[in-house]
């Protein structure tokens, strides 16, 4: 058993256990120490992941665990997203009596997302999805006295119960049909022998619907706006980005082994169109900033699905997917960092005159929203450009046209938020949360700007993307 191949994951697991034990003995006023423990664990896990990038892409543990470019890049993105989420949390959670346990759940949720991205076996995929889900449900309902959070958690749980059941059912049917769940062996069997088309179609549908839940894509998307609005703001930031990274890479791995006779790419293309259009249309009528960001997250999942459509038809599809996910992660975290730093202010009217009273905070929010649209020279433009390029290179020009139309549509609700911060009269001063959330806000803005400047300087987005190979 090559335990060394799982050192980053083992670090997260041990860190989560240590956080639980530490929280059990610390007095309430020192529960925030668990946050610094979590940050140290994330730094160690990121360092161990960085050390794995020089290794030859391979699978380990009898082929169920991938150590290749997409897995390592996704792992790096998940750890970065987790670090920003943890930085946002201490002041927000300080009045909660179970403050320290929160960070154990965060580490378990990150571990589940990493398992999704690294799974090279359908049974391993189930474990990752379930771990991510079980750790995420209590994060949404962590404030037990906050009824919108409890309602969001219940919707999240019920949708997750249904979609995870469909995922497990699909994997069971796949195993019964082919006698295996290892992706490499399944790909060989699909290439050399005919399978029952109906049974394989049902299995594939179940797995796709299960992953659509973690991706916040149609038809498993309905939880995302409620979680974005009702969960504790740091948890909403985390759950808007981290599961999506793991699920997107997991779905790309799975569909890449399917036989062309299934026409799965047309199905995913249809889901992409529905997801991005539904998300943008729903966001148009939102006057709650957090709910708007939730529907925006749904629409962004539709763009991510574009790369998955052409994952085996365009050489740069996986790089485009990860480049887009990096841009989306940094912009969304920066936007939620602003919301968190402003003590969870969420009504659009609360942002009137923000640019005059808190210009730096307003600038971060504006940069984040413009990056989500894809305005040059921000990194969001580069991410969408890679998606459009890969999609058109594979012959899906119509899909790129639909995505461009949706991008124009999204301008209306993003600019509405920007307009009220700049041109509406303010309501007075904007109280902020505290020093740690300010550090997280500035860190997320710095990462967003660094990625944008790196692109403009002709550099790769990050060493992660340089090592990505399909």
N, C-alpha and C positions, 0 to 999 in steps of 0.2 A: 504494500500500500504506500504509494508515493505521497506521504503526508506533506512534504515540502511544497508540492504543487498547490496546496490549499492554504498556505500560510496567511494570506490576506483574509480569507474567510474565517479561519480559526481565530485570528485576532479579533474580528468583529464578534464572534460567538463568545469568546472569553471576556471581551469587554462588556457585552450585554449582561453576562452572569455577574461580573464584578460590580456593575452599576446597580443591579438588584440587591446584592449583598450590602453594598455601601449605603444604599438608600435605607436599608432596614435598620441601620445602627446610627446614622447621622441624625442630629436634631434638625428640626424644620429649617432653621435659619441657615444651615450649612448644606442643604440639599443641592444647592447650585454647584457644589463640588462635582457632582455626577456629570454636569455639562462639560467641565474641563477634562474629566476622565474620558468622556465620549469623544471630545476633540482630539485628545492624545491618541486614542485608539484609531480614529479615522486617519490621523497623520501617519501612524505606523502602517496601517493597511495600504495607504496610498504609496508609501515608500516601498513596501513589499511588492505591490503591483508594478511600480516603476522598474523594479529589478527583474520582473518577469518579461518585460518587453524585448529584451535582447535574446530571448530563447526562440528556438524554432517553433513555428505554429504546430500544434499537435493536440491530440486528445489524451486524456488520462483516466485512471480508474476504470479500466476495461472499456474505454470509449464513451463513457457517459458525460464526461466533463471536458469542455473545450478550452484550450489555452491558445487562442489565436488572436489576430488583430481585433476583430469586432468584439470579442469577449473582453479583452483587456481595455479597449477604448471605452466600452460601455461601463466597465467597472470603475474606471477613472472618473467618468462623468457622474456616476451614482455617488461616489465618495465625495466629490466636490459639492454636489447638491446637498448631501447629508451634512457636510460641514457648515454650509450657509444656514441650513435649517436649524442646526444646533445653536449656532451663534445668535439666531433670532429669538431663542426660547427662554433663557434664564429669567429675564425681567418679566416677560409675559406670564410665565408659569410660577412665579415666586410665591404667590398666595395659595397655591394648591398644596394640600397636605401630602399628596403623592408625587411631588415634583420630581424626585430622583428617579422613580420608576419610569417616568416618561422617556428618558434617554435610552433605557434598555429596549423599550418598544421601538424607538427610532432605529437602533442598531439592528434589531431583528428584521424590521421592514427593509432596511438597506440590504441585508443579507439575502432576503427573499428575492429582491430585484436582481441582485448579482447572480443568483442561482438561475433565474429565468434567462438572463443573457448568456450564461455559460452552458446551459443544458444542451447536450447533444443526444438526448434520449427523452422520449415522451414521458416516461415515468419520472425522470428527474425534473422535467418541466412542471409536472403536477405539484411536486414537493415545493418548488420555488414559488409558484402561484399561491399555494395555500399558506405558506409561511408569510409571504408578503401581505396576503389578505388578513390573516388572523392578527398580525401585528398592527395593521392599519385601522381596523374597526375601532378599537379602544382609543386610538389617537384622535379620531374624529369626535368621540363622545367624552373626551377627557374632562371637560367642564360639565359635571353631572347636573348642575343647576341651570344650565343654558339650554332651553328647550329647542331652539333651532339646531344646535349641535346634536342633540339626541335624535331629532327627526332625521337629520342628514345621515347619522350613523345607522339608523334603522333602514333607511333606503339603501345605503351603501351595502349593508349586510344582506338584505333580501335579494338585491340584484346580484351580489357576489355569490350567494348560495345557489341561485339558479344557474348562473353562467359557469361557476366552478363545477357544478354537477354535470352540465353539458360537456365541459372540458374532459372530465374524468370518463364520462360515457364514450366520448369520441376516442379517447386513448384505448379504452377497453375493446371497442369495436375494431380499432386498428390492430391491436394485438391478436384478437381472435381471427382477423382476416389474414395477417401476414406472419403471425407467430413470433413477432419481435417488435421492440420499440426503439431500438438503436437506429439513429438516423442514417448512418453509413450503410448498414445492412438493408434497411428499408429502401434506400436509393438504388442499391444493386438489384433488389427484387422487383422494384417498379420498372427498372430498365430491361430486365431479362424475362419477365413473365407478366401475363395479363392478370389483372385483379378484378374482383367484382366491382363494377363501376358504381352501383347503387350503394353498396356497403361502404366503399371508400369515400364516396361523396358525403354520406351521413357522418362518418368519422371526421372528415375534414371540416365539415360545417360545425360540428361540436367544438373542435379545437379552436377554430377561428373565432367563434362566438365567445369562448372562454377567454381568449387573449384580447378580444375587443373590450372586455370589461377592464382589464388592467391598462389598456391603451387609451381608454376613454373615447373609443370610436363607436360608431353605430354598428350594432344595436345595443351595445353594453355601455352606453355613454351617460345615461340619465342621472347617475349619481354625482357626476362631476360638478355641475353648478351648485348643488346643495352643499356638497362638501366644501367647495371654495368659499361659500357664504357662511356656513354654520360652524365649521370646525375651528379650533384655535388657529389664529392666523399663521403661526410658524408651521403647524401641522398641515394646513391647507397648502402652503408653499411647497412643502416636501412632497405631498401626495399628488400635486399637480404635475410634477416633473419626474420624480424618481421611478415610480412603477412604469411610466411610459417608456423610459429608456430601455428597461429590461424587456418589456413586452414587445417593443418594436423589433429588437434584435432577435428575440425568440421567434416571432412570427416570420421574420425574414429567413431564419434557419429552416423553419418547418416547410414553408412553401417551396423553398429551393429544391427539396427532394421529391416533390410531387411530379407525377408524369404530366406531360404537356396535354395529353388527351382529356384531362379534367377541365381544361379552360379556366383554371383557378385565377389566372391573371385578370381575366375579364370581370370575375366576381369581385376581386379586391379593388379593381378600378372603379366598379360601381359603388362599393362601400366608401371609397375615397371621396367620390363626388358627393354622395349623400352626407357624409360626415362633415366635410368642409362647408357645404352649403347650409346644412341645418345649423351648425354652430354659428356661422356668421349671421344668418337671418334671426336666430334667437337673440344674439348679442345686440342687435340693432335696437331692441326695445328695452334694454336694461338701464335702470337708473341706479343700480347698486354696483359699485366698482368691483367688489369681490365676485359677485355673480357674473358680471361682464367678463372678468378674467377667466371664470369657469367655463363659460360658453366659448370664449376665445381658445381655451385649451382644447375643447372638443374640435374646433375648426382646425387647429394646428395638427391634430392627429390625422385629419384627412390629408394634409400635405405630406406627413410622414409616410402614409400609405402609398403615395406615389412612387417612392423609391422601392417599396416592397413589390409593387406591380411589376417592375422591370428588373428584379433582383438577379435573374438568371439571363437577362437579355442585354444588359448594359454593363460594361466593365466597371464603371465608376458608381454603380448603384449603392453599394454598401458604404463607400466613402461619402456619397451624397447624403445618405440617411444619417450617418453619424455627425457629419458637418451640420446638418439641419438640427439634429437633436442638441448639439452643443450650443448653437445659437438660440434655440428655443429655451433651453434650460437656463442660460445666463439671463436672458431678457425676462423670463417669467419670475425667476427668483428676485431680480432687481425690483420688479413691479410689486411683488408681495412684500419685499423688504420695506418699501415705502409705506404700504398699508399697515404693516406691523409697527413700524416706527411711529406712525401717527396714531397709535393706540387703537388700531383696528377701525378707524374711520372708514365707512363703507358707502354711505350715501353720496351720490354725485354732488349734491349741494354742499357737502362738507369740504369739497376741494376748491370751492370758489376762492380765487385770489391767492392760491398757494404759491404761485410764482413770485408774488410781491412780498409775502411774509416769510416764506422758507424757500428761497430761490434754489439752493443746492438740492433740496429734496425734490422740488418740482423738476429740476433738470434731470435727475436720475429717472423719475417717472416718465418724462417725455422721451428720453433716450430708450428706455425699455419698450415703450409702446411703439416708437418708430422702428425699432429693431424687429418687433413682432410683425409689423406690416411688411418689412423688407425694404426699407428705404436706404439707399447707399449714402454714405460709405460704411454703414453699420454692418456687423457680422450677420445680422438677419438677412440682409440682401444676398450675401455670399451663400448662406445656407439654402435659400430658395433658388438662387441661380444654379447651384449644383443639382437640385432636384429637377428643375425645368430642363436643364441640359441632358441629364440622364434619361428623363422621360421621353424627350423628343428624339434622342439618339436611338431609342428602342422602338420608334414608330408610334408612340402614343402622343402625337402632337395635340389631338383633341383634348386629352386630359390636361396637358399643360395650358391650353387655352382656357379651360374651365377654371383651373387654379388661378390664372391671372385675373379672370373676372371676379373670382372670390376675393382675391387680394385687394382689388379696387373697392369691392363692397365693404371689406373690413376697415377701410380708411374712414368711413363715416363714423363708426362708433369709437375708434381710437382717437380721431380728431375731436370728437365731442368732449372727451375727457380732457384732452390737451387744451381745448378752447376755454373751458371753464376755469382751468388753473391760471390761464394767462390773461383773459379778457374780462372775466366777471369780477365785480367788486367783492372783496374779501369780507369775512365775518369776524375778523380779529386774529389773535395769535392762534397757532396750532400747537397744543401741548404734545410732547413726544414721549416715547417710552423710556429711554435711558441709554446708557453708554454702550452696552453690549449690542443692542439693536442698531445703534449708530455705526458701530464697527462692522456689523453684518451688512448694513446698507452700503457703506463705503467700499467694503470688500466686493460685494456683488457688482457695484458700479465699476470698480477698477477692473474686474475680470471682463466685464462687457466691453469696456473701452480697450483693454489690452488685446482681446480677440479681434476687435475691429481694426485696431492699428496694425496688428500682425498680418491681417488680410491685405490691408492697403500697402504694407511694406513688401508684399510679394512673398511672404512667408507662408508655410503651411499653418493651418489652424492650430495645431499642436503636434508634438511628437506622437501622440496617440494615433492621429489620422495618417501619419506617414507609414505606420506599420499595419494599417488595415489592408487586408487582402480578402477577396471574396472566398 
